């Protein structure tokens, strides 16, 4: 049996799979306490697995230092920074653990069985609590030296201070700016502005990665949030590199993109 998971800024999705094709899963609030979060993950796996032997654990988390198996400092769950995530999961489940950036796993899921299926090069961007993404080539997360961080691209400046994409459109930023969760924000001007800045970021991704399709995932594309038609409109106005932009598609797998990606990753790393 395989344990798969996706640790997001507000929600953690945990599943188990017996065949690397299908899975059962549950959703938990992401606990800011590293120790408590691990305990909750263990309890969820015990219920789902019903005592079956765990053969491997595959999962995604943001701000990952893959070499060390720990999280880098970031604002969404700061108490996790530097904690030995891979080592603790190996101890807890007595199984090998394979970690990847959460957005990279979501990209892999969408590229293999989701909205990017059939395209050789898939650029994926998720806009939720934070902003992340990755590029998948021929059904594999593209090789990289330090991981993909499209949310950290500089979009504009205030004076001499650079302003990054995540600082403009993430759920974390919107809640901080307007004093309410993004899901409750009805300010049309704010969402139009977010669509414009996202179009700027996508323009940069296209000219750097040259994808066949761009897939957009994450909770901020829900009703009343960032409008994908508005993003397309702004992108067409901005884009000057080629005669036409690649298709811009909504993620097909919803909140489960990274879990499907974990299954695809499992097939690649486990033999």
Buried (B, 14 or more C-beta within 10 A) or exposed (E): BBBBBBBBBBBBBBBBBEEBEEBEBBBBEBBEEBEEBBEBBBEBBEEBBEEEEBBBBBBBBBBBBBEEBBBEEBBBBEBBBEBBBBEBBBEBBEBBBBBBBBBBBBBBBBBBBBBBBEBEBBBBBBBBBBBBBBBBBEBEBBEEEEBBBBBEBEBEEEEEEEEBBBBBBBBBBBBEBBEEEBBEBEBEEBBBBBBBBBBBBBBBBBEEBEBBBBBBBBBBBEEBBBBBEBBBBBBEEBBEEEEEBBBBBEBBBEBBBBBBBBBBBBEBEEE
